[in-house]
Amino acid sequence: MGLLVSNVPDPAPTFSFILQIMGKFNSKNSEITFEFELVEQNPTDIIQNFNKENYDFAMIYASIMS
């Protein structure tokens, strides 16, 4: 059994984006809080600030679709 597709329009335009998040994790007694910061920096700056500002984790997500 096969699938026949005809007259398929061109795909949607391509795009790219970068999402960078740095976060701090605080735990006092039974209270847990998270602080997230969206940052617009290159990955090298993220790593430097991660160490300098005492962040608990950093996530650098980059996706380029074509």
mmCIF file of the N, C-alpha and C atoms, coordinates in Angstrom:
data_MODEL
# 
_entry.id   MODEL 
# 
loop_
_atom_site.group_PDB 
_atom_site.id 
_atom_site.type_symbol 
_atom_site.label_atom_id 
_atom_site.label_alt_id 
_atom_site.label_comp_id 
_atom_site.label_asym_id 
_atom_site.label_entity_id 
_atom_site.label_seq_id 
_atom_site.pdbx_PDB_ins_code 
_atom_site.Cartn_x 
_atom_site.Cartn_y 
_atom_site.Cartn_z 
_atom_site.occupancy 
_atom_site.B_iso_or_equiv 
_atom_site.pdbx_formal_charge 
_atom_site.auth_seq_id 
_atom_site.auth_comp_id 
_atom_site.auth_asym_id 
_atom_site.auth_atom_id 
_atom_site.pdbx_PDB_model_num 
ATOM 1   N N  . MET A 1 1  ? 0.852  -1.171 0.000  1.00 0.00 ? 1  MET A N  1 
ATOM 2   C CA . MET A 1 1  ? 0.000  0.000  0.000  1.00 0.00 ? 1  MET A CA 1 
ATOM 3   C C  . MET A 1 1  ? 0.897  1.233  0.000  1.00 0.00 ? 1  MET A C  1 
ATOM 4   N N  . GLY A 1 2  ? 0.590  2.180  -0.835 1.00 0.00 ? 2  GLY A N  1 
ATOM 5   C CA . GLY A 1 2  ? 1.409  3.374  -0.934 1.00 0.00 ? 2  GLY A CA 1 
ATOM 6   C C  . GLY A 1 2  ? 0.581  4.622  -0.742 1.00 0.00 ? 2  GLY A C  1 
ATOM 7   N N  . LEU A 1 3  ? 1.283  5.747  -0.615 1.00 0.00 ? 3  LEU A N  1 
ATOM 8   C CA . LEU A 1 3  ? 0.629  7.037  -0.424 1.00 0.00 ? 3  LEU A CA 1 
ATOM 9   C C  . LEU A 1 3  ? 1.008  7.920  -1.591 1.00 0.00 ? 3  LEU A C  1 
ATOM 10  N N  . LEU A 1 4  ? 0.035  8.445  -2.282 1.00 0.00 ? 4  LEU A N  1 
ATOM 11  C CA . LEU A 1 4  ? 0.278  9.305  -3.428 1.00 0.00 ? 4  LEU A CA 1 
ATOM 12  C C  . LEU A 1 4  ? -0.021 10.746 -3.031 1.00 0.00 ? 4  LEU A C  1 
ATOM 13  N N  . VAL A 1 5  ? 0.979  11.605 -3.207 1.00 0.00 ? 5  VAL A N  1 
ATOM 14  C CA . VAL A 1 5  ? 0.812  13.022 -2.880 1.00 0.00 ? 5  VAL A CA 1 
ATOM 15  C C  . VAL A 1 5  ? 1.124  13.814 -4.133 1.00 0.00 ? 5  VAL A C  1 
ATOM 16  N N  . SER A 1 6  ? 0.221  14.683 -4.515 1.00 0.00 ? 6  SER A N  1 
ATOM 17  C CA . SER A 1 6  ? 0.454  15.507 -5.699 1.00 0.00 ? 6  SER A CA 1 
ATOM 18  C C  . SER A 1 6  ? 0.126  16.955 -5.384 1.00 0.00 ? 6  SER A C  1 
ATOM 19  N N  . ASN A 1 7  ? 0.670  17.830 -6.203 1.00 0.00 ? 7  ASN A N  1 
ATOM 20  C CA . ASN A 1 7  ? 0.443  19.269 -6.051 1.00 0.00 ? 7  ASN A CA 1 
ATOM 21  C C  . ASN A 1 7  ? 0.792  19.762 -4.643 1.00 0.00 ? 7  ASN A C  1 
ATOM 22  N N  . VAL A 1 8  ? 1.944  19.343 -4.154 1.00 0.00 ? 8  VAL A N  1 
ATOM 23  C CA . VAL A 1 8  ? 2.389  19.769 -2.824 1.00 0.00 ? 8  VAL A CA 1 
ATOM 24  C C  . VAL A 1 8  ? 2.995  21.156 -2.946 1.00 0.00 ? 8  VAL A C  1 
ATOM 25  N N  . PRO A 1 9  ? 2.516  22.133 -2.172 1.00 0.00 ? 9  PRO A N  1 
ATOM 26  C CA . PRO A 1 9  ? 3.082  23.486 -2.239 1.00 0.00 ? 9  PRO A CA 1 
ATOM 27  C C  . PRO A 1 9  ? 4.493  23.514 -1.658 1.00 0.00 ? 9  PRO A C  1 
ATOM 28  N N  . ASP A 1 10 ? 5.200  24.587 -1.984 1.00 0.00 ? 10 ASP A N  1 
ATOM 29  C CA . ASP A 1 10 ? 6.540  24.765 -1.428 1.00 0.00 ? 10 ASP A CA 1 
ATOM 30  C C  . ASP A 1 10 ? 6.462  24.815 0.090  1.00 0.00 ? 10 ASP A C  1 
ATOM 31  N N  . PRO A 1 11 ? 7.509  24.329 0.756  1.00 0.00 ? 11 PRO A N  1 
ATOM 32  C CA . PRO A 1 11 ? 7.494  24.376 2.228  1.00 0.00 ? 11 PRO A CA 1 
ATOM 33  C C  . PRO A 1 11 ? 7.529  25.816 2.745  1.00 0.00 ? 11 PRO A C  1 
ATOM 34  N N  . ALA A 1 12 ? 7.188  25.971 3.991  1.00 0.00 ? 12 ALA A N  1 
ATOM 35  C CA . ALA A 1 12 ? 7.195  27.291 4.628  1.00 0.00 ? 12 ALA A CA 1 
ATOM 36  C C  . ALA A 1 12 ? 8.612  27.863 4.617  1.00 0.00 ? 12 ALA A C  1 
ATOM 37  N N  . PRO A 1 13 ? 8.733  29.178 4.729  1.00 0.00 ? 13 PRO A N  1 
ATOM 38  C CA . PRO A 1 13 ? 10.066 29.797 4.767  1.00 0.00 ? 13 PRO A CA 1 
ATOM 39  C C  . PRO A 1 13 ? 10.895 29.243 5.919  1.00 0.00 ? 13 PRO A C  1 
ATOM 40  N N  . THR A 1 14 ? 12.194 29.249 5.722  1.00 0.00 ? 14 THR A N  1 
ATOM 41  C CA . THR A 1 14 ? 13.086 28.746 6.767  1.00 0.00 ? 14 THR A CA 1 
ATOM 42  C C  . THR A 1 14 ? 13.373 29.846 7.776  1.00 0.00 ? 14 THR A C  1 
ATOM 43  N N  . PHE A 1 15 ? 13.805 29.454 8.935  1.00 0.00 ? 15 PHE A N  1 
ATOM 44  C CA . PHE A 1 15 ? 14.152 30.418 9.971  1.00 0.00 ? 15 PHE A CA 1 
ATOM 45  C C  . PHE A 1 15 ? 15.200 29.802 10.884 1.00 0.00 ? 15 PHE A C  1 
ATOM 46  N N  . SER A 1 16 ? 15.830 30.646 11.670 1.00 0.00 ? 16 SER A N  1 
ATOM 47  C CA . SER A 1 16 ? 16.790 30.160 12.659 1.00 0.00 ? 16 SER A CA 1 
ATOM 48  C C  . SER A 1 16 ? 16.588 30.942 13.941 1.00 0.00 ? 16 SER A C  1 
ATOM 49  N N  . PHE A 1 17 ? 16.930 30.331 15.052 1.00 0.00 ? 17 PHE A N  1 
ATOM 50  C CA . PHE A 1 17 ? 16.804 31.026 16.321 1.00 0.00 ? 17 PHE A CA 1 
ATOM 51  C C  . PHE A 1 17 ? 17.795 30.443 17.320 1.00 0.00 ? 17 PHE A C  1 
ATOM 52  N N  . ILE A 1 18 ? 18.097 31.217 18.317 1.00 0.00 ? 18 ILE A N  1 
ATOM 53  C CA . ILE A 1 18 ? 18.967 30.770 19.403 1.00 0.00 ? 18 ILE A CA 1 
ATOM 54  C C  . ILE A 1 18 ? 18.289 31.143 20.708 1.00 0.00 ? 18 ILE A C  1 
ATOM 55  N N  . LEU A 1 19 ? 18.164 30.207 21.590 1.00 0.00 ? 19 LEU A N  1 
ATOM 56  C CA . LEU A 1 19 ? 17.586 30.440 22.910 1.00 0.00 ? 19 LEU A CA 1 
ATOM 57  C C  . LEU A 1 19 ? 18.639 30.089 23.942 1.00 0.00 ? 19 LEU A C  1 
ATOM 58  N N  . GLN A 1 20 ? 18.973 31.017 24.782 1.00 0.00 ? 20 GLN A N  1 
ATOM 59  C CA . GLN A 1 20 ? 19.976 30.790 25.809 1.00 0.00 ? 20 GLN A CA 1 
ATOM 60  C C  . GLN A 1 20 ? 19.360 31.119 27.164 1.00 0.00 ? 20 GLN A C  1 
ATOM 61  N N  . ILE A 1 21 ? 19.470 30.229 28.089 1.00 0.00 ? 21 ILE A N  1 
ATOM 62  C CA . ILE A 1 21 ? 18.893 30.408 29.421 1.00 0.00 ? 21 ILE A CA 1 
ATOM 63  C C  . ILE A 1 21 ? 19.956 30.115 30.465 1.00 0.00 ? 21 ILE A C  1 
ATOM 64  N N  . MET A 1 22 ? 19.997 30.951 31.476 1.00 0.00 ? 22 MET A N  1 
ATOM 65  C CA . MET A 1 22 ? 20.840 30.681 32.631 1.00 0.00 ? 22 MET A CA 1 
ATOM 66  C C  . MET A 1 22 ? 19.926 30.626 33.845 1.00 0.00 ? 22 MET A C  1 
ATOM 67  N N  . GLY A 1 23 ? 20.224 29.781 34.778 1.00 0.00 ? 23 GLY A N  1 
ATOM 68  C CA . GLY A 1 23 ? 19.335 29.626 35.923 1.00 0.00 ? 23 GLY A CA 1 
ATOM 69  C C  . GLY A 1 23 ? 20.078 29.486 37.227 1.00 0.00 ? 23 GLY A C  1 
ATOM 70  N N  . LYS A 1 24 ? 19.426 29.891 38.293 1.00 0.00 ? 24 LYS A N  1 
ATOM 71  C CA . LYS A 1 24 ? 19.950 29.727 39.649 1.00 0.00 ? 24 LYS A CA 1 
ATOM 72  C C  . LYS A 1 24 ? 18.971 28.878 40.437 1.00 0.00 ? 24 LYS A C  1 
ATOM 73  N N  . PHE A 1 25 ? 19.491 28.017 41.238 1.00 0.00 ? 25 PHE A N  1 
ATOM 74  C CA . PHE A 1 25 ? 18.686 27.109 42.043 1.00 0.00 ? 25 PHE A CA 1 
ATOM 75  C C  . PHE A 1 25 ? 18.947 27.429 43.506 1.00 0.00 ? 25 PHE A C  1 
ATOM 76  N N  . ASN A 1 26 ? 17.898 27.751 44.245 1.00 0.00 ? 26 ASN A N  1 
ATOM 77  C CA . ASN A 1 26 ? 18.031 28.070 45.663 1.00 0.00 ? 26 ASN A CA 1 
ATOM 78  C C  . ASN A 1 26 ? 17.192 27.108 46.484 1.00 0.00 ? 26 ASN A C  1 
ATOM 79  N N  . SER A 1 27 ? 17.781 26.587 47.542 1.00 0.00 ? 27 SER A N  1 
ATOM 80  C CA . SER A 1 27 ? 17.056 25.663 48.408 1.00 0.00 ? 27 SER A CA 1 
ATOM 81  C C  . SER A 1 27 ? 17.306 26.056 49.857 1.00 0.00 ? 27 SER A C  1 
ATOM 82  N N  . LYS A 1 28 ? 16.237 26.436 50.545 1.00 0.00 ? 28 LYS A N  1 
ATOM 83  C CA . LYS A 1 28 ? 16.316 26.781 51.963 1.00 0.00 ? 28 LYS A CA 1 
ATOM 84  C C  . LYS A 1 28 ? 15.231 26.004 52.681 1.00 0.00 ? 28 LYS A C  1 
ATOM 85  N N  . ASN A 1 29 ? 15.633 25.160 53.598 1.00 0.00 ? 29 ASN A N  1 
ATOM 86  C CA . ASN A 1 29 ? 14.705 24.289 54.315 1.00 0.00 ? 29 ASN A CA 1 
ATOM 87  C C  . ASN A 1 29 ? 13.850 23.511 53.310 1.00 0.00 ? 29 ASN A C  1 
ATOM 88  N N  . SER A 1 30 ? 12.555 23.701 53.312 1.00 0.00 ? 30 SER A N  1 
ATOM 89  C CA . SER A 1 30 ? 11.699 22.973 52.379 1.00 0.00 ? 30 SER A CA 1 
ATOM 90  C C  . SER A 1 30 ? 11.297 23.834 51.185 1.00 0.00 ? 30 SER A C  1 
ATOM 91  N N  . GLU A 1 31 ? 11.859 25.026 51.093 1.00 0.00 ? 31 GLU A N  1 
ATOM 92  C CA . GLU A 1 31 ? 11.499 25.942 50.017 1.00 0.00 ? 31 GLU A CA 1 
ATOM 93  C C  . GLU A 1 31 ? 12.530 25.862 48.893 1.00 0.00 ? 31 GLU A C  1 
ATOM 94  N N  . ILE A 1 32 ? 12.066 25.649 47.694 1.00 0.00 ? 32 ILE A N  1 
ATOM 95  C CA . ILE A 1 32 ? 12.944 25.566 46.531 1.00 0.00 ? 32 ILE A CA 1 
ATOM 96  C C  . ILE A 1 32 ? 12.485 26.602 45.514 1.00 0.00 ? 32 ILE A C  1 
ATOM 97  N N  . THR A 1 33 ? 13.412 27.398 45.029 1.00 0.00 ? 33 THR A N  1 
ATOM 98  C CA . THR A 1 33 ? 13.073 28.397 44.024 1.00 0.00 ? 33 THR A CA 1 
ATOM 99  C C  . THR A 1 33 ? 14.047 28.302 42.856 1.00 0.00 ? 33 THR A C  1 
ATOM 100 N N  . PHE A 1 34 ? 13.558 28.692 41.707 1.00 0.00 ? 34 PHE A N  1 
ATOM 101 C CA . PHE A 1 34 ? 14.380 28.757 40.513 1.00 0.00 ? 34 PHE A CA 1 
ATOM 102 C C  . PHE A 1 34 ? 14.316 30.168 39.962 1.00 0.00 ? 34 PHE A C  1 
ATOM 103 N N  . GLU A 1 35 ? 15.437 30.659 39.504 1.00 0.00 ? 35 GLU A N  1 
ATOM 104 C CA . GLU A 1 35 ? 15.481 31.944 38.816 1.00 0.00 ? 35 GLU A CA 1 
ATOM 105 C C  . GLU A 1 35 ? 16.018 31.683 37.416 1.00 0.00 ? 35 GLU A C  1 
ATOM 106 N N  . PHE A 1 36 ? 15.257 32.096 36.415 1.00 0.00 ? 36 PHE A N  1 
ATOM 107 C CA . PHE A 1 36 ? 15.700 31.913 35.042 1.00 0.00 ? 36 PHE A CA 1 
ATOM 108 C C  . PHE A 1 36 ? 15.944 33.264 34.411 1.00 0.00 ? 36 PHE A C  1 
ATOM 109 N N  . GLU A 1 37 ? 16.951 33.323 33.597 1.00 0.00 ? 37 GLU A N  1 
ATOM 110 C CA . GLU A 1 37 ? 17.289 34.570 32.926 1.00 0.00 ? 37 GLU A CA 1 
ATOM 111 C C  . GLU A 1 37 ? 17.529 34.264 31.452 1.00 0.00 ? 37 GLU A C  1 
ATOM 112 N N  . LEU A 1 38 ? 16.756 34.898 30.590 1.00 0.00 ? 38 LEU A N  1 
ATOM 113 C CA . LEU A 1 38 ? 17.015 34.794 29.159 1.00 0.00 ? 38 LEU A CA 1 
ATOM 114 C C  . LEU A 1 38 ? 18.109 35.786 28.820 1.00 0.00 ? 38 LEU A C  1 
ATOM 115 N N  . VAL A 1 39 ? 19.140 35.305 28.191 1.00 0.00 ? 39 VAL A N  1 
ATOM 116 C CA . VAL A 1 39 ? 20.279 36.163 27.893 1.00 0.00 ? 39 VAL A CA 1 
ATOM 117 C C  . VAL A 1 39 ? 20.568 36.139 26.402 1.00 0.00 ? 39 VAL A C  1 
ATOM 118 N N  . GLU A 1 40 ? 21.059 37.253 25.918 1.00 0.00 ? 40 GLU A N  1 
ATOM 119 C CA . GLU A 1 40 ? 21.463 37.347 24.522 1.00 0.00 ? 40 GLU A CA 1 
ATOM 120 C C  . GLU A 1 40 ? 22.970 37.538 24.493 1.00 0.00 ? 40 GLU A C  1 
ATOM 121 N N  . GLN A 1 41 ? 23.674 36.442 24.586 1.00 0.00 ? 41 GLN A N  1 
ATOM 122 C CA . GLN A 1 41 ? 25.127 36.456 24.576 1.00 0.00 ? 41 GLN A CA 1 
ATOM 123 C C  . GLN A 1 41 ? 25.598 35.266 23.760 1.00 0.00 ? 41 GLN A C  1 
ATOM 124 N N  . ASN A 1 42 ? 26.828 35.351 23.294 1.00 0.00 ? 42 ASN A N  1 
ATOM 125 C CA . ASN A 1 42 ? 27.349 34.196 22.586 1.00 0.00 ? 42 ASN A CA 1 
ATOM 126 C C  . ASN A 1 42 ? 27.731 33.116 23.601 1.00 0.00 ? 42 ASN A C  1 
ATOM 127 N N  . PRO A 1 43 ? 27.876 31.873 23.172 1.00 0.00 ? 43 PRO A N  1 
ATOM 128 C CA . PRO A 1 43 ? 28.153 30.775 24.119 1.00 0.00 ? 43 PRO A CA 1 
ATOM 129 C C  . PRO A 1 43 ? 29.388 30.990 24.984 1.00 0.00 ? 43 PRO A C  1 
ATOM 130 N N  . THR A 1 44 ? 30.417 31.653 24.463 1.00 0.00 ? 44 THR A N  1 
ATOM 131 C CA . THR A 1 44 ? 31.615 31.915 25.265 1.00 0.00 ? 44 THR A CA 1 
ATOM 132 C C  . THR A 1 44 ? 31.284 32.823 26.437 1.00 0.00 ? 44 THR A C  1 
ATOM 133 N N  . ASP A 1 45 ? 30.504 33.877 26.197 1.00 0.00 ? 45 ASP A N  1 
ATOM 134 C CA . ASP A 1 45 ? 30.096 34.781 27.277 1.00 0.00 ? 45 ASP A CA 1 
ATOM 135 C C  . ASP A 1 45 ? 29.213 34.064 28.290 1.00 0.00 ? 45 ASP A C  1 
ATOM 136 N N  . ILE A 1 46 ? 28.343 33.172 27.806 1.00 0.00 ? 46 ILE A N  1 
ATOM 137 C CA . ILE A 1 46 ? 27.491 32.401 28.719 1.00 0.00 ? 46 ILE A CA 1 
ATOM 138 C C  . ILE A 1 46 ? 28.353 31.619 29.700 1.00 0.00 ? 46 ILE A C  1 
ATOM 139 N N  . ILE A 1 47 ? 29.368 30.949 29.193 1.00 0.00 ? 47 ILE A N  1 
ATOM 140 C CA . ILE A 1 47 ? 30.237 30.132 30.055 1.00 0.00 ? 47 ILE A CA 1 
ATOM 141 C C  . ILE A 1 47 ? 30.980 31.009 31.047 1.00 0.00 ? 47 ILE A C  1 
ATOM 142 N N  . GLN A 1 48 ? 31.508 32.150 30.602 1.00 0.00 ? 48 GLN A N  1 
ATOM 143 C CA . GLN A 1 48 ? 32.225 33.052 31.508 1.00 0.00 ? 48 GLN A CA 1 
ATOM 144 C C  . GLN A 1 48 ? 31.299 33.587 32.594 1.00 0.00 ? 48 GLN A C  1 
ATOM 145 N N  . ASN A 1 49 ? 30.095 34.016 32.229 1.00 0.00 ? 49 ASN A N  1 
ATOM 146 C CA . ASN A 1 49 ? 29.153 34.534 33.224 1.00 0.00 ? 49 ASN A CA 1 
ATOM 147 C C  . ASN A 1 49 ? 28.628 33.429 34.131 1.00 0.00 ? 49 ASN A C  1 
ATOM 148 N N  . PHE A 1 50 ? 28.513 32.227 33.598 1.00 0.00 ? 50 PHE A N  1 
ATOM 149 C CA . PHE A 1 50 ? 28.090 31.080 34.404 1.00 0.00 ? 50 PHE A CA 1 
ATOM 150 C C  . PHE A 1 50 ? 29.042 30.895 35.582 1.00 0.00 ? 50 PHE A C  1 
ATOM 151 N N  . ASN A 1 51 ? 30.326 30.978 35.318 1.00 0.00 ? 51 ASN A N  1 
ATOM 152 C CA . ASN A 1 51 ? 31.325 30.820 36.377 1.00 0.00 ? 51 ASN A CA 1 
ATOM 153 C C  . ASN A 1 51 ? 31.392 32.042 37.281 1.00 0.00 ? 51 ASN A C  1 
ATOM 154 N N  . LYS A 1 52 ? 31.325 33.228 36.705 1.00 0.00 ? 52 LYS A N  1 
ATOM 155 C CA . LYS A 1 52 ? 31.481 34.469 37.467 1.00 0.00 ? 52 LYS A CA 1 
ATOM 156 C C  . LYS A 1 52 ? 30.282 34.761 38.361 1.00 0.00 ? 52 LYS A C  1 
ATOM 157 N N  . GLU A 1 53 ? 29.070 34.499 37.887 1.00 0.00 ? 53 GLU A N  1 
ATOM 158 C CA . GLU A 1 53 ? 27.856 34.874 38.606 1.00 0.00 ? 53 GLU A CA 1 
ATOM 159 C C  . GLU A 1 53 ? 27.265 33.755 39.449 1.00 0.00 ? 53 GLU A C  1 
ATOM 160 N N  . ASN A 1 54 ? 27.954 32.626 39.530 1.00 0.00 ? 54 ASN A N  1 
ATOM 161 C CA . ASN A 1 54 ? 27.526 31.507 40.375 1.00 0.00 ? 54 ASN A CA 1 
ATOM 162 C C  . ASN A 1 54 ? 26.167 30.939 39.961 1.00 0.00 ? 54 ASN A C  1 
ATOM 163 N N  . TYR A 1 55 ? 25.971 30.751 38.675 1.00 0.00 ? 55 TYR A N  1 
ATOM 164 C CA . TYR A 1 55 ? 24.758 30.092 38.188 1.00 0.00 ? 55 TYR A CA 1 
ATOM 165 C C  . TYR A 1 55 ? 24.874 28.596 38.414 1.00 0.00 ? 55 TYR A C  1 
ATOM 166 N N  . ASP A 1 56 ? 23.752 27.938 38.595 1.00 0.00 ? 56 ASP A N  1 
ATOM 167 C CA . ASP A 1 56 ? 23.754 26.501 38.815 1.00 0.00 ? 56 ASP A CA 1 
ATOM 168 C C  . ASP A 1 56 ? 23.676 25.715 37.516 1.00 0.00 ? 56 ASP A C  1 
ATOM 169 N N  . PHE A 1 57 ? 23.067 26.271 36.516 1.00 0.00 ? 57 PHE A N  1 
ATOM 170 C CA . PHE A 1 57 ? 23.038 25.597 35.220 1.00 0.00 ? 57 PHE A CA 1 
ATOM 171 C C  . PHE A 1 57 ? 22.827 26.614 34.108 1.00 0.00 ? 57 PHE A C  1 
ATOM 172 N N  . ALA A 1 58 ? 23.249 26.241 32.938 1.00 0.00 ? 58 ALA A N  1 
ATOM 173 C CA . ALA A 1 58 ? 23.046 27.071 31.754 1.00 0.00 ? 58 ALA A CA 1 
ATOM 174 C C  . ALA A 1 58 ? 22.654 26.156 30.612 1.00 0.00 ? 58 ALA A C  1 
ATOM 175 N N  . MET A 1 59 ? 21.763 26.630 29.776 1.00 0.00 ? 59 MET A N  1 
ATOM 176 C CA . MET A 1 59 ? 21.340 25.860 28.622 1.00 0.00 ? 59 MET A CA 1 
ATOM 177 C C  . MET A 1 59 ? 21.469 26.747 27.395 1.00 0.00 ? 59 MET A C  1 
ATOM 178 N N  . ILE A 1 60 ? 22.193 26.265 26.436 1.00 0.00 ? 60 ILE A N  1 
ATOM 179 C CA . ILE A 1 60 ? 22.348 26.987 25.186 1.00 0.00 ? 60 ILE A CA 1 
ATOM 180 C C  . ILE A 1 60 ? 21.724 26.116 24.111 1.00 0.00 ? 60 ILE A C  1 
ATOM 181 N N  . TYR A 1 61 ? 20.669 26.587 23.506 1.00 0.00 ? 61 TYR A N  1 
ATOM 182 C CA . TYR A 1 61 ? 19.943 25.815 22.505 1.00 0.00 ? 61 TYR A CA 1 
ATOM 183 C C  . TYR A 1 61 ? 19.968 26.585 21.199 1.00 0.00 ? 61 TYR A C  1 
ATOM 184 N N  . ALA A 1 62 ? 20.470 25.977 20.183 1.00 0.00 ? 62 ALA A N  1 
ATOM 185 C CA . ALA A 1 62 ? 20.500 26.624 18.881 1.00 0.00 ? 62 ALA A CA 1 
ATOM 186 C C  . ALA A 1 62 ? 19.916 25.678 17.852 1.00 0.00 ? 62 ALA A C  1 
ATOM 187 N N  . SER A 1 63 ? 19.046 26.191 17.032 1.00 0.00 ? 63 SER A N  1 
ATOM 188 C CA . SER A 1 63 ? 18.436 25.377 15.991 1.00 0.00 ? 63 SER A CA 1 
ATOM 189 C C  . SER A 1 63 ? 18.408 26.169 14.702 1.00 0.00 ? 63 SER A C  1 
ATOM 190 N N  . ILE A 1 64 ? 18.908 25.573 13.669 1.00 0.00 ? 64 ILE A N  1 
ATOM 191 C CA . ILE A 1 64 ? 18.870 26.211 12.363 1.00 0.00 ? 64 ILE A CA 1 
ATOM 192 C C  . ILE A 1 64 ? 18.107 25.278 11.440 1.00 0.00 ? 64 ILE A C  1 
ATOM 193 N N  . MET A 1 65 ? 17.001 25.751 10.939 1.00 0.00 ? 65 MET A N  1 
ATOM 194 C CA . MET A 1 65 ? 16.165 24.934 10.063 1.00 0.00 ? 65 MET A CA 1 
ATOM 195 C C  . MET A 1 65 ? 16.337 25.414 8.630  1.00 0.00 ? 65 MET A C  1 
ATOM 196 N N  . SER A 1 66 ? 16.401 24.498 7.711  1.00 0.00 ? 66 SER A N  1 
ATOM 197 C CA . SER A 1 66 ? 16.539 24.891 6.311  1.00 0.00 ? 66 SER A CA 1 
ATOM 198 C C  . SER A 1 66 ? 15.640 24.052 5.433  1.00 0.00 ? 66 SER A C  1 
# 
